[in-house]
Amino acid sequence: MLGLPRKLAFVGLAAIVATSLAACGQGKKEEGSDGRFTFTMMNQYTSPEPPGENNPIIKKIEEYTNTKIDATWIPASAYNDKVNVSIASNDLPQVLMIQDTKSSSIINAQRSGMFWEIGPYLKDYPNLSKYNGNETVLNNISVDGKVYGLYRARALARQGVVIRQDWLENLGLEQPKTIDDLYNVIKAFTLNDPAKTGNKDTFGLVEAEDSSNGASAVGLTGFQTIAAFFGAPNQWEIQDGKAVPQFMTPENMEAMKFYKRLYDEKLINQDFPATKTSKQQEQFFQGKAGVIFTTLDFLITGGNELKKANPDAKLDIISRIEGPEGERVFATTGYNGMFVFPKATVKTEEELKKLLGFFDKIVDEEMMYTWTWGIEGSHHAKDSSGEPSITDQTAYSNEVSPLKQLPSYDGALMIWKGKGEADNKFRQMMQDNESIIVSNPVEPLISQTAVEKGTELNKIITDARIKFIIGTLDEDGFNKEVEKWRAQGGDQIIADYTELYANQAKK
């Protein structure tokens, strides 16, 4: 809670429960003598320290919304466990942030009526309608066609190609526009000394494995980007009314062959199956590779890191590559967690509306400016033309960044003066690319077989994909692994999604 000392020692789940569980289930908060609406909340933090009781952004929010936020902050590493304990004990705050939205415990809680259904209310709030009303994302987050959470909006079209623009210029090359162009650039970055060192000490593409993503893993971090270029579906597609997994499509095989060609010709780091994302980025920052498939906003974060090692390096981003089916990018889910409102603590519709009103107000124009720049004089200053710039990065990182867990929109698509050409370029690109996204049609559907077996079944495919790329499995061998996936539960997942999709279409 904001009124308690914030330096808590989280030494296991028991400690978490002992220090913070009691703070959650305090039920309805009365308006104070000053007329402010006080409510309880549980949220996570990823910064070294949780937001402090004197955080100026919290004070700004409370003043702007005439509220008092009684928050319990839990470290991200322990957050999902803490949520499960809170739900199991029915000891809940009025606002609960849910990170793992598709876990069985969360799905069951929604189906049991533990949380308010908020979908019908969104239209009554101008900012929530604008930032949290995307039909694709609402569908993704829904359970049995109903929306129980206020999703934390993120860009749908976030993925792309980050490339060393200075290497292109050194070699006299244009930015790639087709898959063949992309291959030729990756090859040239390996063979033609793009850094002008006189040595062949670079490779074109740096990749990493993504096994930590469990049932959503595809084997390597950039595969979905390439698969979309080749026309593959986003994890699943519906063909003639039947659910078909991406790895059973010919387009997926073409994407794997593309990677195999890069591997066979040593145009990609040969140890990619054992390379973590941190190592992948480190190699890119060190100038060992010139292409990385990642998020478009890497242009800023990666660009800053790259320039520490090489101040003359230049990055650029590309997201539209012409493939057999035109220009396509795979869509993210469009959200990163959601806020739910437990009926045990939010007793009335009036109280729910007050909470939704709070979230609506903290993403209006003035507050979005605060989320972006902090407070003038403390975190940023304006020049003579009125354009802002961060003046105290340490204060910004300690006081502004941790509170970005709180609004239901992160401002990813907003164009800001003062942000700079590169920053606004990736934001504009993500806006423009929403017209060519490929969504996952079964994202909102819940197969019990997938819940129970998804991670172990998916490992059959991710392992087979890696083995195909490095040459220890041929195409027939890969298809045999697909048959193993089907026999061990995959066919039931296909049947589940086929039936659930058909039922959804009837509603």
Disulfide bonds with the S-S distance in Angstrom:
none
